[in-house]
């Protein structure tokens, strides 16, 4: 062990010495969500800036989402209460963008809007409360931040932006006609990969039910928690939508020959690596989302597929609805308007976020709806 070992590495090493190697999913869960030392939960490390999201690029992202949510509200018959539930809300930056624009541009929708931000990190919930940017929405009872989904969502939309990619994954490797799972064990230099039998039949069943056969020697991630989350969303939502924005692919592409090493990466200071054991709890771990699995398990819980499209198509469709006026305001200077247009291009360019990020919309309790964000380019 080094002279100044990373606390979480020490905790995990002690557990492994006592109980043996752990599935990678359990290791990743600890790295990201350990109550004291997790990447997303540690008070000492919040907020982290090892990654760049659409929310960071521009407040335009939140404005366009607000426009889509308002249209969903209209499609649902303008209910007196519309619950907008955000998964993995962090410090509430996106919530502030959405609520501010809704209050300014859609007052009737805003009066019906109740925004519930789901954030399991107590440190991030505290940061949101201290920031003050949401204070007026809290005072008007339009915003609340909690740690878990509401028991029932009578009418509304459950949405997420880069939530599912940050859930722990099992890692498998194809060997001959069988599968082996990657565990985390101890070696000469500390934490390391350890191969063993499947910890549960579920990862293999996950691949089989989607018709996926891995190539010999191929590594692959299986996100069972994502299936559990979308199932829970479908069960609790009575009527409305589920909107998922994330980077990933359909199953047939995610597990093809171009992804022989899987998609798992560690991020630290905006640099990606496959050194997953270098600093447990101090670097982000993330894997591409399997949208086929989200669609399939959502359907089992009553969610129907509305559409699947790129972020580029989705945001351009929404921007066209307002003839691109959402990209700027009369209060902006000329230089600020130019900057806003440049930031919007960051969100939609194919070589950037535009085609890397995908959008899956599902619906329940409503006939197949037409949404502006899904209009073809």
N, C-alpha and C positions, 0 to 999 in steps of 0.2 A: 504494500500500500504506500502511496506517496506521503510525504510529511504532513501535508494539509489536505487530507482526503475530502472529496465532495460528500456532504452529509448523507444525501440519498444513496450514493454508491455504497457507503458504509452500512446503511440500514438494509439495503438489498443483499449485500454480501453476507451479512449475519443471518438473514432469513434463508438464503440458499445453503449456507453451511449447515443450518439446523434441519432444513426440510428438503433439500435437493433443488435441482434446476426448476425454473418456473417458465410457463409458456410466455412467448414474447408479448402476447396481448396483456398479460398481467404486468410485465415489466413496463410496457408503454403506458398503461393506465397509471402506474406509480409516477413515471417520469412527467406526465402531463398534469395529473390531478391529485397527487399526494397532498393531504390537507396542509402540510407545512412547507414542503419543498418542491411541490409540483410546478411545472413551467407556467401553467395558467392559473394557479391558485396561490402561489407564494406571495405574501405581502411585500417581501423585499424585492421581488422581481417584477412587480406590476407598476406601470404597463411595460411589456416587452415590445421591442421594435425590430425583431429579427426577420420580419416579413412585411410585405407591402400589399395591401388589399384595395379593392375598388372603393371602399369607404375612405381610405387615405388619399386616393387620387383626386377626389372632388366631391363636394356636397351635391353635385348634379346627380350622382348615383341615388342618393336618398330622395331627391325631388322626383325623379322618374319612377322610383318604387312607390312613392306616395300617390302618384297619378294612377299607377296600376291598381293599387289597393282601393282607391276611390271608385274606379271602374268596376272592380269586383263587388263593392258595396251596392252599386247601382244594379248590377246583374242579379244580385240576391234580393232585389226589391226594396232597397233603401231601409233596412231594418233599423229599429230605434237604437239597438246596441250592436256594434260590430267589434268583435274581439280580434285584435291583431297581435299574434303571439310570435315573438322572435326567439329562436333557439340560439344559445351561445351569444348573448347580447354584449358581452364584454363590458366596457365602462359606459356604454350607452351612446356612443358617438352617432351610430346610424339611427337610433331611435330619435335623437335630437333633430337630425336632418329631416326625417320623415314627418315628425310632429310639427316642426316649425313651418314646413311648406304646406302641410295639410291645413293648419290654422290660418295661414295667409291666403291660400288659393281655393280651398274647399271648405268653407265654414260650416256648411250643412253636414258634410261628411265628418268633419272634426267634432261636431256636437254629438255624433253617434259613436265616435271612436274611443275605444278603451284599449290602450297599448300595454301588453304584459310582456316584459322582458325577462327571459329565463337565463339566469347566470348562476352556475353552481359555485363559483368562487366568491367567498365572502369578501376577499380583498377587492375584487372588481366591483362588487355591489357597493362597497364602502366608497370606492373611488367615484362611482357614478353619483352617489348621494352628495359627496363633497364638492363635485364639480360645479353644481349650480345651474348648468345649462338646461336641465330638465325641470327646474324648480317650479316654473309657472304651469307646466303640464301636470306635475304632481299635485299642486294646489287646486287645479281644476278637475282633479280626479280622472284625468285622461291617461295617466302613466303610473305603472307600478313595476318594481323589479323584485322578482322572487327566485327561488332556487329550483322549482320544479313546475311541470305542466299543470294547468288547472285540471281539476277532476273532469269537468265537462266544458266543451266549447260549443254553445248552442248555434252560433252563427259567426263566421269570420274567416280568418286566414292564418295558418301557421306557416311561418317562413324562416329561412335561414340563409346566411351568406358565409360560406367557408366554415361550416359547422361539422359536417359529416367527415371531412378529410382529417379532422383532429380527434377522431374516436379511435380507440385501440384496436389493433388488428392482429389476427393470428397469421403466422407466416408458415407456408408449406413449401415442400420441394418434391417434385416427382422423381421417384427412383424406381426404374423398371415398371412393373404393373401396379405399384403401390405408392403411398404417400408417407412422407415423414414430416414431422413438425419441428420447427426451430424453437428451441428453448433458450433461456439465458442461464448460463452456469458460471462457474469460476475456473479460471485458468491461472497460469503463472503470473500474468500481468493484470489480473482482476477479472471483471465481468467479460464474458465472451459467449459466442454462439455454441449451442449444444444441440445435437440432433437426436430425436427420439420418436417413439410412436405418437400417434395423434392423441392429444389430451382429451378429446371428445369427438364423437363421430360427426358433429355438426359442421365443421369446416368442409369435410369431404362431401357431405350431403348438399351443402350450399353450392358447390361446383356442379355436382351431378344434376340438381334440379334445374340448373340453367344451361345444361348441355355443354359444359366446358370440360375439355380434356387437355390437361397441361402437356407440354412437350417434355421429353426426357431431360432432366436436370433443371427444369424451369422453376424459378422461385415465384411465389404468388402470395398476395395478401388476401385475407378473408375478413370482412368487417361485419361480424355478427351483431355488434351493437347498433350499427346503422339500421339493420333490419328490425331490431327491437324498437328503435325510436320511431320509425315510420309506421310500424304496426300500432304503436301506442297513440300516435297522432291520429291515425284513421279511426281508432276505437273511440277516442274522446271527442272528435269533431262530429257534430250532428249534421251540419250543413255549411258548405263553404269550400275553401281551397287549401291546398298545401303547395307552397312554392319553394323550390330548392335551387340555390345558385352555388355552384362549386366547380372545381376542376376535376375532370374525370372522363369516363367513356362508357359506352354500352359494353356489356360483358364480352361480346365477341372480339372487340378491339382491345379491351383492357388486358385480356389474357392471351393475346396473339403472340407471334414469334418476335415482334418488336419489343416485347416486355419480358425478356427472358430472366431478368434480374428483379422483376417486380417494379413497383413505383415508389417504395418507401424511401424517404430522404430525411436527413437531419438538417435543420437550418439554424445557423448562428451568425449574427451580424451580417445578414443578407447573403451568406455563403452556404451553398448546399454541399452535403457530403454523405457518404454511407458509413461514417464512423458513429454508429448509433450508441456506443458505450463510452464515448469520450467524456461526457459531462451530464450524467443523468439529472434531469430536472432543470438544467441550465441551457438546454437547446430544444428547439421545437422538433417534433417528430410528426410526419404527415404522409399519408398515402392517398393516391387518386381514388375517387369515388366510383363505385359501380352503380350506374344509374339503372341498369336492368334489374338489379336486386331491389332498389328502392321502388321501382315501378311494380315489380311482382309482389313484394310483401305489402305494399300499400294497397294493391288491388284485393289481396286477401282480407284486408281490414276495411274494405268498402270504398277505397279511393280509386276513381277512374282516371285514366290518362287524358289530360286535356291536350298537352303538346309537349314536345321536347325540341329545344332550339338552342342556338348559340347566344351568348351574352350580347354579341354584336347585333344580331337580328332583334333581340328582345329590347335593347335600349334604343335602337334606331326606330323601332316601331312606336315606342312610347314618345320619343322626341318628336316624331312626325305628327303625332296627335295634336300637339300644341304648336305646330309649325316651328319647332325648335326654340320657342320663346322661354322654355324652362331652363335653357342653358345660361341665361343671363337675366339681369334685372335692371330697371332704370337707374338704380342707385350705383351701378358699376361704372367705373371710368372706362375709357377706351382700352387701356392696357389690361384692366381686369377682365374685360370681355374677350380680348384676344387670349388671355391665359385660360379662361373658361373653355373656349373652343379647343385649345390644345389639350386640356385635361380630358375633355370628352373623347378626343381621339385616342387617348391612352386606354380608355374603357372599351373602345369598339374596334381598334385596329386588329386585323387577323393575326399579325405577328406578335401581338401583345396579349392583353387580357381578352380581347373580343372573341377569339375562337378557342382559347385555352379553357375558358369558363363556359359551362353549359347551364341551361335553365330547364328544369323539369317542373311542370305545373300539373297538379292533379286536382280533381273536384269530387264533391260528394253532395248528394241531396239536391242537385240542380241538373237540368238537361245540359248537354254539351254546349258550353258557352263560347262565345266569340270574344277574344280579348285583344286589345290593340298591340300589346307586346308580342303577339304571336303572328301578326300580319307578315307575309313574306316580303322580302326586300324587292 
